Amino acid sequence: MWTVRYIFFILCLLSFVESHGQISNVYNELRNLNFKITTTDTILGWRRDGNLRLNFGQTHYENWVQNNNSRLDLNVQLNQRIYYQYRKNLWDNQVYLQYGLSKLYGEGLQKSLDRLEVNSIYGKIINPHLSYSYFANFRTQFSNSYDYKRDEKKDYRISGFMSPSFLTTGVGIMWRRNNNLYINLAPVTWRLVSIISPVYKYNNQEKKFINSDETEVFGIPAGNSSIHHLGFNASLYYKLELFKKRWSIENRLALYSNYLSNPKNFDIDYTFNTRYKINKFVSTNFSIQAVYDDDVFAGFQIRENFSIGLNLNI
């Protein structure tokens, strides 16, 4: 993995040196950072920014419940951000659709990336930096996931579309510097975790897969299809753009504490993504996602992805 990371930075450096003027103006770029969102459409207070990526790369996992294999892969990613601001109202929406397939020698196609997530936050502006807020976040996946090492025939799916799904929504207050930097604190947050059909969980003691009707999965008691939580949610979004917006660095962090069960324990979801545009259509991408949710796995789930591929702003 470290070799792949070195390649990524070398590609960036090779692209930097294509212009001596660009190198000489690094200081000015850093001094005059532009935090304004890149827009491809603006209509009556609405602004939209997004891209479609077709990537070839390498993916590495450690203890990742939805998938746990390291391999070369091909993935498609569609990211959209739709933002509205008029008078004392602002509404920020982000959509992430990602799907990838991989293949190892001697094995069939396997899923390497699967994400369907929608974030939405509404603010009623109090002053230039503070707003009352209401937010909603929805997460699930597109297709079934399997434990390929223990279930080569794929008879026991460990997750699938809407199984599980996570819906989190709450009210609070938001501090916002600009469109690319804000912190939202929601002391009253409701979370719903649900499955629409049975899934399986591997039991290490019995050495077999057990149906969700007979065992707890994703914190949902055996035989149930959902569980509700009431708690506190904190989220941060920060995006940095450098070198005339050719290099973007995006950070997303979400923390959740359940008042009803072990409130000192926090669920953590952190995503770091950096993209460097080599030219108009080709870019390199590197991302890391770290998730901690002891209802799913007793430890951190880590997903790393490095890729180079086609990029189209839409």
Secondary structure, DSSP 4 states (H G I P E B T S, - for coil): -HHHHHHHHHHHHHHHTT-HHHHHTHHHHHHT---PPP-SEEETTEEEEEEEEEEEEEEEEES-SS----EEEEEEEEEEEEEEEETTEEEEEEEEEEEEEEE-TTS-EEEEEEEEEEEEEEEEESSSSEEEEEEEEEEE-SS-EE-TTT-TT--SEEEBTTBSEEEEEEEEEEEEEETTEEEEEEEEEEEEEE-SS--EEEETTTTEEEETTTS-BTTBPTT-SEEEEEEEEEEEEEEEEETTTTEEEEEEEEEEEETTS-TT-EEEEEEEEEEEESSSSEEEEEEEEEEEETTTEEEEEEEEEEEEEEEEE-
